[in-house]
Structures are given as C-alpha cells and as structure tokens.
Amino acid sequence: MRATATRTEHDLLGDGEVPQSAYYGIHTQRAVENFPITGRTLSSCPDLIEALAAIKQAAALANFELGLLDEKRTSAIVAACEEIRAGALRDQFVVDLIQGGAGTSTNMNANEVIANRALEILGYSRGDYGVLHPNEHVNMSQSTNDVYPTALKIAAWVAVGRLGEAMDSLRLAFATKAKEFASVVKMGRTQLQDAVPMTLGQEFGTYAHMIGEDRARLREAAALICEINMGATAIGTGITAPPGYAALVRSKLAAITGIDLVTAPDLVEATQDCGAFVQLSGVLKRVAVKLSKTCNDLRLLSSGPRAGLNEINLPARQAGSSIMPGKVNPVIPEVVNQVAFEVIGNDVTITFAAEAGQLQLNAFEPVIAYSLFNSLDHLRAACQTLETNCVVGITANRERLRASVEDSIGIITALNPYIGYSNATAVALEAHQSGRGVYGLVLEKGLMPKEQLDRVLQPDILTAPQPLSF
C-alpha cells in the first residue's frame, strides 16, 4: 500500500507529521487525533466556517489599517478568506465540533487553512510559515477567546434567520387552513372532555398565532447575539491588541457580514458570559414545546379513523405498519415531536455548559455550539416538513364535526344565561343518563321557546361573544 506523503511541522509539543495535501497544520492534526467524539466536524457547519473566515478577513484589514500587517500578507489572507467564505476548502475543516480547549482547535484549524492557502496565493508551499504564520499573521490581535464566541454568534444569527423564515412559512400555512375551516363548527375540549362549540378555523388560527408569537421572541433573542467581544483577546483586557483595534475590527466585520454588530461595553464580562446563548436556547425550547403541543393536537384530532376522534385527515405519507394492512400513522407530527424532545435536551446541555464556566472564560462553548446548531438546524427542518408534508394537505371531516356538536351535552353551556345554571345542570345530567339530546329536553321542559332556542344554537352564535337575547 502506498504511503501518504507528509510534511513535518513543529509546535509546542515538538515535531509532527501532517498530510502533504492538507491545508490544515499540526495543531489541527493533533485535535483530530485527540477528539474523535461525535464524528461531526466543522465541515458540516458551513455557517461557522464562513463566520471564522469573515473574522480573519476583518482582523487582517484592521491590522493593516493600524500598520501592523503589510499589504502583501493582508491581500493574501483576505483572498484566502474570501475563497473560504465562497465555499472553498470546507473539507479541510476537520476538527470535531465537540473538543477540549475552549474552541482553540477550531480557531487554529481556521488559522492554518487560511495561512496555507494564503501561502499558495503568494507562491509559496504549504507549511512555509516563515513567510506567513497561522498565529503571528492570521491570528494577529486575536485570541480564541474572542474569535470563537464571535464566530458562534455570527453563525447562530444566520441560522436563526433561516429558522425564522421556516416559521413564517409554517405560520402562513396554518393561517390559510384557519380561513379554509372558518365555518366548520366542532366541539372544543378541556381536559379531553367536551367543553363548548368552536370552529375548526379558530383551532387552526391558534396554531398560527402561537408560531407568530414565538417568531417575535426569536427576533428578540437574535438581537442579543449581535453583541461581540472582538478585541478582548485572552480574558477581555485586550492584551496584544493595539488601541482602536476593537472598534475597527467590529466595523470591518459588520461590513463583511452585513450584521449590525455591537462591541460589548465590558469585554471582560463578555468573554466569560454565555448568557446570550442561554437566552437563544431558551427561546428555541419555547418554540419546540409549542410546536410539539400543536403536533400532539394534530395526532389526537386525526386519531382513528374509526375508533378515534377522526375530526381531521392528515396526508398519508407512508404505510404505517409491517403487520397491520391499511394502517397509516401520523409520522410527520411524530418526527416533529422527537425534534422537540431533542431541542429540550439540548437546552439542558447548554444550561449546564454555561453554568460550568469558571472565572474569566467558559471552556465549554464547543458543546454549546454543537447543541445550539443542532437545535437551530433540526427545528428549521421540522417546520419545513410539518408545513410541506402535513399542514397544507389537512382536510376536515365536516359532517362528523357537525354531528359531534349536535350530539354533545356541551352546548348546554350556551343556555346558562337563559335557563340558569341549576336548570342547565339538570338538563345535562338527564341528557347524559338518558342519551337524549339537550335540544329536545329544553323544549319538553318549557325552559325556552323554540324560536329563541334555535337562534341561540346557531353556529355563529355558539362560537363568539354575543349580546344576550331574552
């Protein structure tokens, strides 16, 4: 078997071999060997790679403007970053997302790939760090401790935008169904018992409104992650960064990303604090909880088809059983439920990781990143499949819904203001015991004239506030 060609690189621990074809270097190679944890590498998270490249590009431009980096190196670094932001070399980001070292391996993976591509642009070989160095030039005026959290925030901001778009589309799908079902009368339920009539449109309108509320909360959380700590370097004191660098690099980065970034007022605090990630994760948990509740409702309302509620029909997506012919399961709501469970678990992980920070740094941001990006990506996919493969194809079993209203004892509640609570209770009890309808019993007992009873029990009267008519 032919041996892979390597090059020798040197770091704090000594010499090490790196594949000759690799754009990454020895620090990345050691991280690959040390952290075989999830099998999910940085290459699976293009938003994070692009954020890292944007930061390195902004830093190079700021350092050049401050007279710290010469024009030749600056141009090469900027060119390499622009290529990476456009999608090049993603397979060279090989470090596992969960890693020790507070994100240092991620930062160095970016530094090394950018340095080696910049060397090629300048006409030199990969690994020729005497010309352009990953730490001295690509990482100039920076630390992992300001680069990594800033990259996470930029990547999260982009992912939040995509999730928001999916939520907007899902909300519109529910709102469209609400209009379609606006005249379909059904029984509402509390504690799974018959309550009072409503329309199926009101029920679906509720789902649209809930998503809209959560969308607003997501915008608020996104605003918090626009505060960055670039210029903090190691612990927030700005050691090794020149005066004016923090403001300048923020300006450059905002221009590159198009995000209205703000420098934290206290960089020492910002370097150790993970509150924005906790807040965002909490909002994602809220979204997950309410999406899951909605899916629980869809499964209940479609249960049957003969022995359940059978009020609505979900689109049949696949055969439901390997043994029961003809069975079709609510697979789309079920998968959304499972994503919700995952997001709730991720929130617990993020909470513990944020709490576990000590003194001037939180070393556990990698697992925060892993959990947060999973939640963002999976919630987006869940919203999309719920809309496309379920909500848009839902139909109503209108006759069954109408019959359930006519047969229900729950309509007696609408008669309370006219016949009194005691009479209403007696009618409800007799209807339940005898199996007779409320309508006939009220007329038989002379509690209301037929004309008034018919008017009070009209669908539009039953499902909205109305002035009393005696």
C-alpha positions as CSV (number, residue, x, y, z in Angstrom):
1,M,0.0,0.0,0.0
2,R,1.3,3.4,-1.0
3,A,2.2,5.7,1.9
4,T,0.6,9.1,2.1
5,A,3.1,11.9,1.6
6,T,3.5,14.1,4.6
7,R,5.3,17.3,5.7
8,T,6.8,17.9,9.1
9,E,5.5,20.8,11.2
10,H,6.5,22.0,14.7
11,D,4.5,23.1,17.7
12,L,4.8,23.4,21.5
13,L,5.0,19.6,21.8
14,G,7.6,19.1,19.1
15,D,7.5,17.8,15.6
16,G,4.6,16.1,13.9
17,E,3.6,14.8,10.5
18,V,0.7,16.4,8.5
19,P,-0.5,15.1,5.2
20,Q,1.3,17.0,2.4
21,S,-2.1,17.6,0.7
22,A,-3.7,19.1,3.8
23,Y,-4.2,22.9,4.2
24,Y,-4.5,22.4,7.9
25,G,-1.5,22.0,10.1
26,I,-0.1,20.3,13.2
27,H,-2.4,21.9,15.7
28,T,-5.4,20.6,13.7
29,Q,-3.8,17.2,13.2
30,R,-3.4,16.8,17.0
31,A,-7.0,17.9,17.5
32,V,-8.2,15.2,15.0
33,E,-6.3,12.6,17.0
34,N,-7.5,13.9,20.4
35,F,-11.2,14.5,19.8
36,P,-12.8,11.6,17.9
37,I,-16.1,12.3,19.7
38,T,-19.2,12.9,17.5
39,G,-17.9,12.3,14.0
40,R,-19.4,15.7,13.1
41,T,-16.6,18.0,12.0
42,L,-16.5,21.7,11.4
43,S,-17.0,21.0,7.7
44,S,-20.7,20.0,8.5
45,C,-21.3,23.6,9.8
46,P,-20.6,25.9,6.8
47,D,-22.1,28.9,8.7
48,L,-19.4,28.6,11.3
49,I,-16.6,28.2,8.7
50,E,-17.9,31.3,6.9
51,A,-18.1,33.2,10.2
52,L,-14.5,32.3,11.1
53,A,-13.3,33.4,7.6
54,A,-15.1,36.7,7.9
55,I,-13.5,37.3,11.3
56,K,-10.0,36.6,10.0
57,Q,-10.6,38.8,7.0
58,A,-11.8,41.6,9.2
59,A,-8.9,41.2,11.5
60,A,-6.4,41.3,8.7
61,L,-8.0,44.5,7.3
62,A,-8.0,46.1,10.7
63,N,-4.4,45.1,11.4
64,F,-3.3,46.5,8.0
65,E,-5.1,49.8,8.6
66,L,-3.4,50.0,12.0
67,G,0.0,49.4,10.4
68,L,0.6,46.0,12.0
69,L,0.3,43.8,8.8
70,D,1.9,44.5,5.5
71,E,-0.1,44.9,2.3
72,K,1.2,41.6,0.7
73,R,0.3,39.4,3.6
74,T,-3.0,41.2,4.1
75,S,-4.0,40.8,0.5
76,A,-3.2,37.1,0.6
77,I,-5.1,36.5,3.8
78,V,-8.1,38.4,2.6
79,A,-8.1,36.5,-0.7
80,A,-8.0,33.2,1.1
81,C,-10.8,34.2,3.4
82,E,-13.0,35.3,0.5
83,E,-12.5,31.9,-1.2
84,I,-13.4,30.1,2.0
85,R,-16.5,32.3,2.5
86,A,-17.5,31.3,-1.0
87,G,-17.3,27.6,-0.2
88,A,-13.8,26.6,-0.9
89,L,-11.7,24.2,1.3
90,R,-14.6,23.2,3.5
91,D,-13.3,19.6,3.6
92,Q,-10.1,21.0,5.3
93,F,-12.1,21.9,8.5
94,V,-11.7,18.5,10.1
95,V,-11.8,19.1,13.9
96,D,-14.8,17.6,15.8
97,L,-17.3,20.1,16.9
98,I,-17.0,18.9,20.5
99,Q,-13.5,19.4,21.6
100,G,-11.4,20.4,24.6
101,G,-9.6,23.7,24.8
102,A,-12.5,26.2,24.7
103,G,-12.5,26.2,20.9
104,T,-8.8,26.7,20.3
105,S,-8.7,23.8,17.9
106,T,-11.4,25.3,15.8
107,N,-9.6,28.7,15.8
108,M,-6.3,27.0,14.8
109,N,-8.0,24.9,12.1
110,A,-9.1,28.2,10.6
111,N,-5.8,29.9,11.1
112,E,-3.8,27.0,9.5
113,V,-6.1,26.6,6.5
114,I,-6.1,30.3,5.8
115,A,-2.4,30.6,6.2
116,N,-1.6,27.7,3.9
117,R,-4.0,28.9,1.2
118,A,-2.5,32.4,1.6
119,L,1.0,31.0,1.1
120,E,-0.1,29.3,-2.1
121,I,-1.6,32.6,-3.3
122,L,1.8,34.2,-2.6
123,G,3.6,31.5,-4.5
124,Y,5.0,29.5,-1.5
125,S,4.5,25.9,-0.3
126,R,2.1,24.9,2.4
127,G,3.8,24.9,5.7
128,D,6.3,27.6,4.8
129,Y,5.3,29.6,7.9
130,G,8.4,31.7,7.9
131,V,6.7,33.7,5.2
132,L,3.2,33.8,6.6
133,H,2.3,32.2,10.0
134,P,-1.0,30.9,11.3
135,N,-0.5,32.6,14.7
136,E,1.6,35.6,14.0
137,H,-0.2,36.8,11.0
138,V,-3.6,35.2,10.6
139,N,-4.3,35.3,14.3
140,M,-2.8,38.7,14.9
141,S,-4.5,40.9,17.6
142,Q,-6.8,37.9,18.3
143,S,-7.4,35.1,20.8
144,T,-9.6,32.0,20.5
145,N,-11.4,33.6,23.4
146,D,-12.8,36.4,21.3
147,V,-12.7,34.8,17.9
148,Y,-14.6,31.6,18.8
149,P,-17.6,33.1,20.6
150,T,-17.9,35.8,18.0
151,A,-17.9,33.2,15.2
152,L,-20.6,31.2,17.1
153,K,-22.8,34.3,17.4
154,I,-22.5,35.2,13.7
155,A,-23.2,31.6,12.6
156,A,-26.2,31.4,15.0
157,W,-27.5,34.7,13.7
158,V,-27.5,33.3,10.2
159,A,-29.2,30.1,11.3
160,V,-31.8,32.0,13.3
161,G,-32.7,33.8,10.1
162,R,-33.3,30.5,8.3
163,L,-35.4,29.2,11.1
164,G,-37.4,32.4,11.2
165,E,-38.2,32.0,7.5
166,A,-39.4,28.4,8.0
167,M,-41.5,29.5,11.0
168,D,-43.1,32.4,8.9
169,S,-44.0,29.9,6.2
170,L,-45.5,27.4,8.6
171,R,-47.5,30.1,10.3
172,L,-48.9,31.2,7.0
173,A,-49.9,27.5,6.2
174,F,-51.8,27.3,9.5
175,A,-53.4,30.7,8.9
176,T,-54.5,29.5,5.4
177,K,-56.1,26.5,6.9
178,A,-57.8,28.7,9.5
179,K,-59.5,30.6,6.8
180,E,-60.5,27.4,4.9
181,F,-62.1,26.0,8.1
182,A,-63.6,29.2,9.3
183,S,-67.2,27.9,9.0
184,V,-66.6,24.4,10.3
185,V,-68.2,24.0,13.7
186,K,-66.9,21.5,16.2
187,M,-66.7,20.8,19.9
188,G,-63.9,22.3,21.9
189,R,-62.5,20.3,24.7
190,T,-60.9,20.9,28.0
191,Q,-59.1,18.1,29.9
192,L,-60.1,15.9,26.9
193,Q,-63.8,16.3,27.9
194,D,-66.5,18.1,25.8
195,A,-66.5,21.8,26.5
196,V,-68.3,24.3,24.2
197,P,-68.5,24.7,20.5
198,M,-65.9,26.5,18.4
199,T,-64.8,26.4,14.8
200,L,-62.0,24.4,13.3
201,G,-60.8,27.7,11.9
202,Q,-60.4,29.1,15.4
203,E,-58.5,26.0,16.4
204,F,-56.0,26.3,13.5
205,G,-55.8,30.1,13.9
206,T,-54.5,29.4,17.4
207,Y,-51.6,27.4,16.0
208,A,-50.8,30.2,13.6
209,H,-50.9,32.8,16.4
210,M,-48.6,30.7,18.6
211,I,-46.0,30.4,15.9
212,G,-46.2,34.1,15.3
213,E,-45.6,34.9,19.0
214,D,-42.6,32.6,19.1
215,R,-41.2,34.3,15.9
216,A,-41.3,37.6,17.7
217,R,-39.4,36.1,20.7
218,L,-36.8,34.7,18.2
219,R,-36.2,38.2,16.8
220,E,-35.5,39.5,20.3
221,A,-33.1,36.7,21.1
222,A,-31.3,37.3,17.7
223,A,-30.7,40.9,18.7
224,L,-28.8,39.7,21.8
225,I,-26.3,37.7,19.8
226,C,-25.2,40.7,17.8
227,E,-23.0,41.8,20.8
228,I,-19.5,40.6,20.3
229,N,-16.2,40.7,22.2
230,M,-13.7,41.1,19.4
231,G,-10.7,42.9,20.8
232,A,-11.0,41.2,24.1
233,T,-8.2,38.8,23.2
234,A,-7.4,36.4,26.1
235,I,-9.6,37.5,29.0
236,G,-11.1,40.8,27.9
237,T,-8.2,43.2,28.8
238,G,-7.2,43.4,25.2
239,I,-3.6,42.3,25.7
240,T,-1.7,42.1,22.4
241,A,-4.4,44.1,20.5
242,P,-3.5,47.8,19.7
243,P,-5.6,50.8,20.7
244,G,-8.5,51.3,18.4
245,Y,-8.5,47.7,17.2
246,A,-11.8,46.6,18.9
247,A,-13.8,49.3,17.3
248,L,-12.1,48.9,13.9
249,V,-12.4,45.1,13.7
250,R,-16.1,45.4,14.6
251,S,-16.7,47.9,11.8
252,K,-14.9,45.7,9.3
253,L,-16.7,42.6,10.4
254,A,-20.1,44.3,10.3
255,A,-19.4,45.4,6.7
256,I,-18.3,41.9,5.7
257,T,-21.2,40.0,7.3
258,G,-24.0,42.6,6.9
259,I,-24.9,42.2,10.5
260,D,-25.3,45.2,12.8
261,L,-22.7,44.1,15.3
262,V,-22.0,45.9,18.6
263,T,-18.9,45.7,20.7
264,A,-19.7,44.6,24.3
265,P,-19.4,47.5,26.8
266,D,-17.4,45.3,29.2
267,L,-15.1,42.9,27.3
268,V,-14.0,41.1,30.5
269,E,-17.6,40.3,31.2
270,A,-18.4,39.4,27.6
271,T,-15.5,37.0,27.3
272,Q,-16.8,34.8,30.2
273,D,-20.5,35.2,29.8
274,C,-22.7,32.8,27.8
275,G,-26.0,34.4,28.6
276,A,-26.9,35.2,25.0
277,F,-26.6,31.5,24.1
278,V,-28.7,30.5,27.1
279,Q,-31.3,33.1,26.1
280,L,-31.4,31.9,22.5
281,S,-31.6,28.3,23.5
282,G,-34.5,29.1,25.9
283,V,-36.4,30.6,23.0
284,L,-35.7,27.6,20.9
285,K,-37.0,25.4,23.7
286,R,-40.2,27.6,23.8
287,V,-40.6,27.1,20.0
288,A,-40.1,23.3,20.4
289,V,-42.6,23.0,23.3
290,K,-45.4,24.8,21.4
291,L,-44.7,23.0,18.1
292,S,-44.8,19.7,20.0
293,K,-48.1,20.7,21.6
294,T,-49.5,21.5,18.2
295,C,-48.4,18.2,16.9
296,N,-50.0,16.4,19.8
297,D,-53.3,18.1,18.9
298,L,-52.9,17.1,15.2
299,R,-52.4,13.5,16.2
300,L,-55.4,13.5,18.5
301,L,-57.7,15.2,16.1
302,S,-56.7,12.8,13.3
303,S,-56.9,9.7,15.5
304,G,-58.9,6.7,14.3
305,P,-60.0,6.6,11.6
306,R,-63.0,4.6,13.1
307,A,-62.2,4.4,16.8
308,G,-60.7,7.8,17.4
309,L,-61.8,11.4,17.1
310,N,-61.4,11.4,13.3
311,E,-62.1,15.1,13.0
312,I,-59.4,15.9,10.5
313,N,-57.4,13.9,8.0
314,L,-53.6,14.2,7.8
315,P,-52.0,13.5,4.4
316,A,-51.0,9.8,4.1
317,R,-47.2,9.9,3.8
318,Q,-46.3,6.2,4.1
319,A,-47.5,2.8,5.1
320,G,-47.8,2.6,8.9
321,S,-47.2,-1.0,9.8
322,S,-45.2,-4.0,8.8
323,I,-48.0,-6.2,10.1
324,M,-51.3,-4.3,10.1
325,P,-52.6,-3.8,6.5
326,G,-54.0,-0.4,5.7
327,K,-52.7,1.4,8.8
328,V,-51.4,4.9,8.2
329,N,-49.6,6.7,11.1
330,P,-49.2,10.5,11.8
331,V,-45.5,10.2,11.0
332,I,-44.9,13.9,10.4
333,P,-46.2,15.2,13.7
334,E,-44.3,12.3,15.3
335,V,-41.0,13.4,13.9
336,V,-41.6,17.0,14.9
337,N,-42.3,15.7,18.5
338,Q,-39.0,14.0,18.5
339,V,-37.1,17.1,17.3
340,A,-38.8,19.0,20.1
341,F,-37.6,16.4,22.7
342,E,-34.1,16.8,21.3
343,V,-34.2,20.6,21.5
344,I,-35.4,20.5,25.1
345,G,-32.5,18.2,25.9
346,N,-30.1,20.5,24.1
347,D,-31.3,23.4,26.2
348,V,-30.4,21.4,29.4
349,T,-26.9,20.8,27.9
350,I,-26.5,24.4,27.1
351,T,-27.7,25.5,30.5
352,F,-25.2,23.2,32.3
353,A,-22.3,24.2,30.0
354,A,-23.0,27.9,30.5
355,E,-23.2,27.4,34.3
356,A,-19.9,25.5,34.3
357,G,-17.8,28.4,33.2
358,Q,-15.1,29.4,35.7
359,L,-13.5,32.8,36.3
360,Q,-12.6,34.6,33.1
361,L,-13.5,32.0,30.5
362,N,-16.1,29.3,29.7
363,A,-14.3,26.3,28.4
364,F,-17.5,24.5,27.3
365,E,-18.6,26.7,24.4
366,P,-17.9,23.8,21.9
367,V,-20.7,21.7,23.4
368,I,-22.9,24.8,23.5
369,A,-22.2,25.3,19.8
370,Y,-22.9,21.7,19.0
371,S,-26.2,21.7,20.8
372,L,-27.3,25.1,19.6
373,F,-26.6,24.4,15.9
374,N,-28.4,21.1,16.1
375,S,-31.4,22.8,17.7
376,L,-31.5,25.5,15.0
377,D,-31.0,23.2,12.1
378,H,-33.4,20.5,13.2
379,L,-36.1,22.9,14.2
380,R,-35.9,24.5,10.8
381,A,-36.2,21.2,9.1
382,A,-39.1,20.2,11.4
383,C,-41.0,23.3,10.5
384,Q,-40.4,22.7,6.8
385,T,-41.6,19.1,6.8
386,L,-44.6,19.9,9.0
387,E,-45.7,22.5,6.6
388,T,-45.0,20.7,3.3
389,N,-45.8,17.1,4.3
390,C,-48.6,17.7,6.7
391,V,-50.4,21.0,7.2
392,V,-51.0,22.1,3.6
393,G,-52.8,18.7,3.0
394,I,-55.0,18.6,6.0
395,T,-58.7,18.2,5.3
396,A,-61.7,18.3,7.7
397,N,-64.4,15.7,8.3
398,R,-67.1,18.3,8.3
399,E,-70.2,16.1,8.8
400,R,-68.6,14.3,11.8
401,L,-67.6,17.6,13.4
402,R,-71.2,19.0,13.0
403,A,-72.7,15.8,14.4
404,S,-70.4,15.9,17.4
405,V,-71.7,19.4,18.2
406,E,-75.4,18.4,17.8
407,D,-74.9,15.3,20.0
408,S,-72.8,17.0,22.6
409,I,-74.1,17.9,26.1
410,G,-71.5,20.7,26.0
411,I,-73.9,23.0,24.1
412,I,-75.9,23.4,27.4
413,T,-73.3,25.9,28.4
414,A,-74.6,28.3,25.8
415,L,-78.0,28.1,27.5
416,N,-76.8,29.1,31.0
417,P,-77.7,32.8,30.7
418,Y,-81.2,31.9,29.6
419,I,-82.3,29.0,31.8
420,G,-79.9,29.3,34.7
421,Y,-77.1,27.1,36.0
422,S,-79.3,24.8,38.0
423,N,-81.7,24.1,35.2
424,A,-78.8,23.6,32.8
425,T,-77.1,21.2,35.1
426,A,-80.3,19.1,35.5
427,V,-80.8,19.0,31.7
428,A,-77.2,18.0,31.1
429,L,-77.5,15.2,33.7
430,E,-80.7,13.9,32.2
431,A,-79.3,14.1,28.7
432,H,-76.2,12.1,29.8
433,Q,-78.2,9.4,31.6
434,S,-81.0,9.0,29.0
435,G,-79.0,9.5,25.9
436,R,-81.5,12.1,24.7
437,G,-80.5,15.5,23.2
438,V,-80.3,18.8,25.0
439,Y,-82.4,20.5,22.4
440,G,-85.4,18.2,22.9
441,L,-85.2,18.2,26.7
442,V,-85.1,22.0,26.9
443,L,-88.3,22.3,24.7
444,E,-90.0,19.5,26.6
445,K,-89.4,21.2,29.9
446,G,-90.6,24.5,28.5
447,L,-87.4,26.2,29.6
448,M,-87.1,28.2,26.3
449,P,-89.4,28.8,23.3
450,K,-88.3,27.0,20.1
451,E,-87.6,30.2,18.2
452,Q,-85.3,31.6,20.8
453,L,-83.6,28.2,21.3
454,D,-82.9,27.9,17.5
455,R,-81.4,31.4,17.4
456,V,-79.1,30.8,20.4
457,L,-77.8,27.5,19.0
458,Q,-76.8,28.9,15.6
459,P,-73.2,28.2,14.8
460,D,-72.1,31.8,14.6
461,I,-73.8,32.5,18.0
462,L,-72.2,29.4,19.6
463,T,-68.6,30.3,18.7
464,A,-68.3,34.0,19.5
465,P,-69.4,36.5,22.2
466,Q,-73.0,37.7,21.6
467,P,-75.4,40.1,23.4
468,L,-78.0,38.2,25.4
469,S,-81.4,38.0,23.7
470,F,-84.3,37.2,26.0
